[in-house]
Amino acid sequence: MKGLHGLIFAYDKHLGLRELTERRSPASVPFCGRYRIIDFMLSSMVNAGIDDVGIVLQGNYQSLLDHVGSGKDWDLSRKHGGLRLLPPFGANQCRGDAGFRGRMEALASVASYLENIRQDHVVLANGDMVINIPLQKVYEEHIRSGADITCVCTTKRDSCPEDATYLMVGEDNAVTSAQFNVKNPAGLRSLDIYILSKALLLQLVNDCKRTADFSFRTAVLQRMASQLKIKAYIWAGYAAKIHTLQEYYDRSMEMMDPVIRNELFPRERPVYTKEMNVSSTYVDPDGGCTNSLVADGCTIEGTVENSVLFRGVSVAKGAKVSNCILMQNVTVGEDAELSCVIADKNVRITPGCTLVASDRYPMALAKDSEV
C-alpha cells in the first residue's frame, strides 16, 4: 500500500508476564508454536501492501532484534525503505530504563524518522496485540470517511479494563469522548491501532512536546475529540492483548480450537515469522501426540496431549506432557511428568521430575533454567 506507512510500538512492559519478559519485551514473547506476538501486527501490515515499517524500541529488545533481523522473512529487507528498527536515539526525550511516559514521547524520540516518511498516511499499532486484521480495508474506510484519525475498536471487553482505552461514539461512529483507568467502562474498546496523516502526526507530536503531554489518549483522544474528526472502525474478529501469565496460558490454549485458529490464520492473510531450517517432527509410535500444536524439529517419544510445542522440543520415553506450553529447545527427560507448565526456551526438565500445576494457576519456568 503505497500511501500508508507502518509504525509499531514494541517498548511496553507487562509485569504480569513475569518470567516470560525478564529477558524480552512483550512483543517478542513466543506464541502459538512458532511465532512471536509482533509477527501478527507485522504480517497484517505486510499483507496490506505496506512497504515501509518502523519498530520503536526501548530496553530489553535484544530478543526482538534477533527475531526480526533485517526484515527478510517479511519481505521488508530493501535498499530503500523496508524495515527500520528505531531504538531511542532522542536522548533528551527518553529517560533510559525509566521507559517512555507515553506514545507521544516515543514518537518524539524518533522525530527525525517521522519527518522522512515517504507516505502520506501512517498506521500506529502496538506490537503486543495478537490480531490478524485487513488494514487495507481500514485505510480505505479512513479515506472514504474523511476522518482525521481512524481508531480500530472492538465491542469486546478487555480482561484488564483499567489498562484499556474505551471510546464513546455517536452518529456514524464518530468518537465523542474517551475514558481509561476505569473499572466499569462503557463504549468501544480501542485496539490501539490508529490511522492518520503524516502531517497531522507531526503536528500532534510537536504540540505534545511543547506542552509536555506525553499520552496519546489524553492529549489526542480526550482533549482533541471535539477539534478533530475521529472515527471508530469496529473490528469483529479475534484480538487479544496479553497482560498476564494467566492470559498467556489461556490465549495459547484457545489455539486448540480450530474455529479460533482459523480466524487468526486465514489463508488470505498469512502470518509470517522467522524461518528456520530444521527437520520434520518425529513422533514415536510407542508414544503419542493428541490435540496439540507441534512445530517442526520436535522429537516426541513420550506422550503429549493438549499442549503447544515450539521448534526443537524433545520429549523422552516415558515422559508425560499435558496442558503445557513448551518453547523452543525445551528438553523433557525420561519418565518426567508435566501438567499446566509454561517452559521458556532452552529449559531442561531432568529425568523423573514431576511438575503439576493448575490451569487456573500455571507454573512458569524461566529461560535456560534446569529443574
N, C-alpha and C positions, 0 to 999 in steps of 0.2 A: 504494500500500500504506500504509494509514493508520497502521499500527503500527510502521513502520520509517523511520528517518532515515538519510540517506547522508552520509558524511564521506570526502572524497578527499584524499589527501596528494600535493601537487604541488610539493614542495620538494627532492626528491632531485637529486643531481648525479652524472652518469656521465662521468668524464673521458675514457673510451674513445670517446665520441661526437664528441670533438674539435670540428671546425668547426661541427657541427650544433647544439651547445649553447653556443657562445660568447655568443650573444645571446638565448637562450631556455632554459627548463627542459626536461628530457626529456619531460615530459607534453605540451609544446607542439610537439614535433617533428612535422612533416608526415609523413603515411603513407598509402600506397595511393591516390594520385591526388588526393584532395580532402578528406582527413580530418586531424585531429591525433590523437596517440595517446590523449589524455584522452577523446576522443569515445566510445571503446569502453566505458570504465567508466561514463561519464556516461550513455550511452544504455542500458546494462544496468540502471542504477538507474531511469531513466525508464520503461523497458519493464516493470519490476516494479511500477509504480504508485507509486513513491516521489515525494512532492510536495516535500520539503524536502531540499536538498543543500548542504553546506558544503564549500568547497575551501580547504585550508590551504596558504598560500603563504609563501615566504621567499626573497627575492633573485631577480633575473633573471626577473621574472614579467610584464613589460610585454606580451610577445607573447601570453601566456595571457589577460591581461585583454582585449586587443584581440579575441581569438578568441571567448571565451565571452560577453563583454558582460554583458547583463542576464539571460541565460539564455533569451531569447525563442525561439531556434531549437530548444530542448529542452522548450518549454512550461513553463519554470520562472520566467518573469517574472510575479511575483504581488505583490499588496499585502501579503499575509500569508504568510510563509514563502518558498518557492521557492528560488532560487539565492542563496547568500551567499558572497562572496569574503572570505577571512579572512587578511589579512596579519598578521605577528607584532606585535600591539599589546601583548603582555605583556612589557614591556621588561626586567623583572627576571628573566625566564626565558630569553629569547633572547639571542644573543650576536652580533648583527649579521651581518657577512659570514662569520663562522665556521660558520654553519649550526647547525641543531638537532643535539643529541647523541643523539637517538633519538626514536622516535614518542611516547613518553610526555612528553617535554619539549615537543614540538609541540602535543600535546593540552593541556598545562598552560598554554601561551601563549594558548589560546583558551578558557580555563576558563569565562569568563562566558557564552560562546556555548553551551557544553555544558549549563550549568545551565538554559538557557532552551529546550532542545529539547522539542518538544511530544509526541514519540512515546515509546513505552516501550522500544523497541529501536533499536540503532544498528548499521549496517554500516560497517566501516572498510575502506578499499581504497586501493591506490596508483594514481596517475594515469598511470603509465608502463607499464601492463600492457595488451598487445593481447589482448583476450578479449571474447567475447560470451556471457555466462552468464545463465541464467534465475534471477535472485536470488530470485524469489518461491518457487521450489522449495527453495532453500537455507534460506530463512526458515521455510517450512512444516516442513522436517525439523528445524530448530533447535527449534521449538516442540514438535514431536512427541517428540523425544528427551529433552526436559527439560534440555538441556545448559546450562551456564553460558556457555560460549563454543563456537561452531562455527567451525572453520577449514576453508577451502576448500583442497584439496590435489590433487596430481596424481601419478601414478606415473612420469611422465616426468622425466628428469634435466635439470638446468639446465646450460647451457654454462659457467657460472661458479659451480661449486658452493660456493666459499668465500663467495660473496655471498648465497647462499640459505639458508633455514631448512628443516631436514628433521625430520620428526616420526615417532617410533616409536609404533605403535598396537597395542592389544591387542584383546580381545574387544569386539565391537560398535563397532569403530572408535574406541575410547576412547584418547586421547593419553596415553602413559605417560612420554615424555621428548622433549626437543628438542635438536638439535645444529646448529651452524653453524661457519663458518670451518674446515671440514674438506675435504680433497681427495677423499676416498673415502667419501661419505656413504651412509647406509642409511636405509630407511624412505620415507615420502611427502614430496614437496617441497611446502612451503607456497606458495600463490599470494598470500599476504599479504592475504587477504580474510577478515575476521572479523565474526561477528555476536554481539552480547552486549547485555544490558540496559543502559539508560541509568544505572540506579542502580549497577550493578556497574562500569561505565566510570568514573563519578565517583569511586567508592571507590578504584579502581586508580590513577587519576590522583593523587588525594590521597596515597595510600600511597607512590607512587613519588616524588612531590615531597618528601615528608618524609624519605625515605631517600636522595634524590639518585641514584636509579637510573632512568636515562632510556630504557632499552632495553625495548621490549615483549617481545622474545623472551627476554631474560634474566630480567627482573623478573616476567613473567607466564608465558610458555610453559615456562621451565625451572624457576624456583623455586616456582611455584604449581601445577604439574601434578598434584601429589598432593593439593592442597587444593581445587581446582576441578574440576568435571566438564567436561572439554574433549573435544569430539568432532570427528572429521575427516569432512568431506564430500568425497568423491572425484569430481573433475571429469575426464571422459574426453575432453573436446573440446579445441579449439585454444587454446593460451595461450602467449604469448611476452613475456618481459621483455627489452628490448633494451639491452645494456650497452655495446656497441662499434660502431664504424663498420662493421666486417665483418658483425656480426649484423644491423645495419640493412639492409645491402645484401642479405644472404641472405634475411631475412624479407620484404623487398619483392619479391624475385624469386619467392618462393614464391607470391605472389598471382597469378602467371600460371596456376597450377594451378587449374582450376575446382572440383576437389574441396575444396581448402583454402579457396578463396574462398567457396564456398557454405556451408562450415562456419562461417566468420567472419561471413557476411552472410546468415543465414537470413531468409526472408520474415516469419516470425512475430516476429522481434526486429530491426527495422530499426536501423541505426546513423545517428544524426542528426549534423549538423555545421552550421557557419555557412553560411547561404545567401548566394549572391552572384548578382546579376542580370547574367549575361554571355551572349553569343551562343553559338550552337552551334559545334562544332568543324568546321573546313573542311579537307578532305584533297584536295590537287590530284591529278587523275587521272594526271598525269605523274610524280608522286611515289609514295608508297605507305606503308602502315602495316600491319604484320603482328604478330600475337601480342603485343599491347601493351595496357596500360591507359591510356586517354587521357581526361582530364577535359574539361569543356566550355570553350569560349572559346579553343581552340588553333587555330593555323594551321600546317598541315603541307604544305609544298611540296617538301621533300626526301624522304628515305626514313627510316623509323623501324621498328625491329624489336626485339622482346624488351625493351621499355622501359616505364617508368612516367612519364607526362607529367601534370603538375598543370595547374591552370587557367591559361590565358593564355600557354602556351608557344608560341614561334614558331620553326619550323624552315625556313630559307630554301631556295631552289632549289639543287640540287647538294649540299646538306649530307647527311651520313650519320650517323645516331644508332643505336647498337646496344648493348643490355645496359646501359642508362643509367637514372638516376633524375633527372629534371629538374623542379625545383619551380616554384612559381608565377612567371609572368612571365619565365622564362628565355628569352633570345634566342640562337639559333644562326645565325650568319652564313652567307652563301653559300659553298659548297664546303668548309665545315668538316667535320671527321670526329671523332666522339666514340665511345669504346668503354669501358665499365665506369667511367663517370664519375657521381658524385653532385654535382649542381649545386644549391646552395641558391637561395633566392628572389632574383630580380632579377639573376642572373648574366648577363653578356653575353659570348658567345663571338664573337670577331671573325672576319670572313671569311677563309677559307683556313687557319684554325687546326686543328692536329691534336693531339688528346689521346687517347692509347691506354694503358690500364692493364689489369690482370688482374682476373678475377672473384674471385681469392683475395687481392687487394690493391687494392681500388677506389680511385680518385682522388677527393678531395673538394674542392670549390670553395666558399669562404666566401660568405655572403650579400653581395650588392651588389658583388661583385668583377667585374673585367673581365680576360679572357685573350685 
